[in-house]
Amino acid sequence: MGLAFPKKDLLYIFERFYRVDKRRNRASEGSGLGLAIVKKIVEAHEQQISVQSDTQSGTIFSFQLPVWKKEIASSTKKHQPNKNSLS
């Protein structure tokens, strides 16, 4: 668990370049891109990320990613060039 976010900031923490503490220096303390990148990755897998935050228990981020099974037969086949092709 991490430190708690103020409730007013929870709507914005996944936006690019958003930082809760405006006094922090971007060069040494982050650019505000981390959570935006995480959200894009999770959404690319057609999933959602959620956040729960309060001063008593801190912050919890939750998400799920799908597990894909590869077909062994198709992944082990080598590409055979077509002998009739010009390439």
HUZI-V103010 format. One record per residue. N is the residue number from 1. RES is the residue in one letter. PSI is psi in whole degrees, -180 to 180 (NA if undefined). D_LAST is the distance of its C-alpha to the last C-alpha in whole Angstrom. Layout:
((N;RES;PSI;D_LAST) (N;RES;PSI;D_LAST))
This chain:
((1;M;146;56) (2;G;-177;56) (3;L;155;59) (4;A;145;60) (5;F;142;58) (6;P;141;61) (7;K;-37;61) (8;K;-22;60) (9;D;-15;57) (10;L;-30;55) (11;L;-19;54) (12;Y;-8;52) (13;I;-17;51) (14;F;3;47) (15;E;145;47) (16;R;138;45) (17;F;9;48) (18;Y;131;51) (19;R;131;53) (20;V;-47;56) (21;D;102;58) (22;K;-16;58) (23;R;-13;60) (24;R;146;57) (25;N;125;55) (26;R;-34;51) (27;A;-35;50) (28;S;-12;52) (29;E;30;52) (30;G;155;49) (31;S;-7;47) (32;G;21;48) (33;L;-21;44) (34;G;-55;44) (35;L;-31;45) (36;A;-40;43) (37;I;-45;40) (38;V;-44;41) (39;K;-42;42) (40;K;-40;39) (41;I;-46;37) (42;V;-43;39) (43;E;-31;39) (44;A;-24;35) (45;H;16;36) (46;E;42;38) (47;Q;178;41) (48;Q;154;44) (49;I;142;46) (50;S;161;50) (51;V;138;53) (52;Q;131;56) (53;S;129;58) (54;D;161;62) (55;T;-22;65) (56;Q;-45;66) (57;S;-4;63) (58;G;-151;60) (59;T;137;56) (60;I;126;54) (61;F;137;51) (62;S;139;49) (63;F;164;46) (64;Q;147;44) (65;L;142;40) (66;P;154;38) (67;V;127;37) (68;W;137;34) (69;K;131;33) (70;K;144;30) (71;E;123;29) (72;I;-42;28) (73;A;-43;26) (74;S;-29;24) (75;S;-17;24) (76;T;-9;23) (77;K;134;20) (78;K;147;17) (79;H;122;14) (80;Q;119;13) (81;P;145;9) (82;N;121;9) (83;K;-18;9) (84;N;-6;9) (85;S;159;6) (86;L;-15;4) (87;S;NA;0))
